[in-house]
């Protein structure tokens, strides 16, 4: 059996550009014989971290939302794909909120392979570097995290702009090689 691949899609739109790239990555990973799952963050209830520090002792968040289930899947995965549209040169609120809420169990997120999918209207990969810095800052806090690849969805402003681009094939191939 292959790897467990978990895709965390922070697109606020089903069928949005970053979400379409997630689906291509998943298709490639499935074709390679991997077990796959996509969590569409928009469909989950994830509150903001309140900084109460309760999790420092219990390793559980006091908030009653969907984060415990998501953290369990992150810890269980071999490969984690984090996908976000780029808003004002950084990741969107859905993805940042998820990252902040990993605090109760982030020390258990060990030895994972990470792929990042970023999409933006700008046609320059350089405009996405702040977003990647945010992802890399997160993975620097994790033991044994390995960045395996980045899919840059440039020039994608309106929903579906990414369709038919070479980036779709790149996401598929990256998934197939995950």
Secondary structure, DSSP 4 states (H G I P E B T S, - for coil): ---EEEEEE--SSTT-HHHHHHHHHHHHHHHTT-EEEEEEGGGS--PPP----THHHHSS-SS-SSHHHHHHHHHH-SEEEEEEEEETTEE-HHHHHHHHTTGGGGGG--S-EEEEEEE-SSS-GGGGHHHHHHHHHHHHTSTT-EEEEEEEETT--STTTTTTSHHHHHHHHHHHT-
